[in-house]
């Protein structure tokens, strides 16, 4: 209600993380919310595979929410860890929403490569 039309506000929780730390947090949340099954379940962190970096790839996630805090009075109400857990839980509970996108629009291929490099990757 206090935002100015046309202005841009970065919304963040002052919880800078490296990309790998975010991936690990997602893996850990999945392990808690939907444990692996089978004779020898492994932590999902074991599934992380490193690939060559792509041009322009961010190495960390960090947002400066100062403007939103100052002008809107906005503050994060949950920690990064709680927010990731809630987000993963939402996706697990709402497969009917995301499955058509995964099956039709985005099949999981690696994004961010130049078209000529896709065939070579």
N, C-alpha and C positions, 0 to 999 in steps of 0.2 A: 504493500500500500504506500510505501515511502519512496519507491523507485521512480526515476525520471524516465519517461518514454524516450527511447532511442539510446539511452546509456547502456553500458555493458558492465556487468558485475561478475567478478570471479568468486565463485562459492567454493570454499575449501575449509578443511578442519585443522590447518596448521600441523599436518602430520606427514611431512616429507618422507618419501620412501624410494628406494631404488626399485627398478622394475623387478628384479629378482625377489626382493622382499615382498612385493605385492603378489607375485606368483606363489611364493611360499605361503603367504597368508590365505590365499584362495585354496591351495592344496590342503592346508591344515583345517580350514573350515569344512571342506568336503569330507575329510577323514572323520571329523566329529559328527557331521550331520548325516552322512551316508557312508558308513565304513565299508571298505572293500570286503568282498567275500571270497571264498575259495580256500583251498588247503593252505596256502601261504600268502595271506594278504600282505601287500607292501604299502608303505606310505606313498601317497601320490607325489610327494617331492621326488621320489625315485624315477618318476616318469618325465621329469623336466629334461629336455634335450636342448643343447645350445647349438645355434645356427650362426652362420656368418652375419654380421651386422649389416643393416641396410642404410643407405644414405639418409640423413636427417632423423634417424631413430633416436628418440629420447632415452636417456639412461636412467632417468629418475622421474618421479611424479612429485611436483611441488606447485602449489598455487598460493599466491599472496592475496588473501581475502580482505586486506586492510580497507579498501574502498567500500565493500559490502558491509563490513563491521561498522565503519564510521558513518556512512550515509544511510544505511538501512537498519542498523542495529542488529544485524544478523550475527549469530554465533552458532557454531556446530553444537548439536545437542547430544551427540554420541561420539565415542572414540572411533578411530580408524578400525580397530579390531571388531568392535560391535557392529559398525556399519558394513564391513565386509561379510561378517557372519549373517547379518540380516539380508544382504543382497544375494548371497549364495543360497540361503534358505528360500528366498522369493523365487529364484530361478528354478530350484528343485521342485517347488510347489506349483509352478506355472508353466510346465512344459508345453501345454496347449497353445500358449502365446508365442513362445520362441521356436518351437519345433518347425513350423512351416517356413520360418525365415532360414533356419539352418538347412532344411531340405531343399529349399528352392532358390533363395537369394545368395546365401553364403554357405558354401560347403566345407569351410574350414581350411581352404588353401591359404598359403602364406601371402599376405598383402604387402604392398610397398615396394615391390620389385618393378623395374622397368619392363615393358612388354617384351623386349628382345631377350632379357635375362630370364624370363619365366620358363622358356623352353629349355634353357640350360640348367635351371635349378633342380 
